[in-house]
């Protein structure tokens, strides 16, 4: 007789093809899929949350939290042109 993995009470077990569970999230939809499968949680911009997805705002007291990002790289980096272009593209998207 072969014993399977033991799951704590209340934890659901999913059979999902490994190819479906990419190691990298390429968009917000993938993160929401992972959350729906019980694989964790995600912090997404409000407009990126799909309709019908359980979500709540992140707040400190009654004030919505603002998250800021900063990109830094060495001026002598051989990838400085590519990095600068990426930062410009991301900035334009916000």
Secondary structure, 3 states (H helix, E strand, C coil): CCCCCCCCCCCCCCCCCCCCCCCCCCCHHHHHHHHHCCCCCCCCCHHHCCCCCCCCCCEECCEECCCCCCCCCCCCCCCHHHHHHHHHHHHHHC
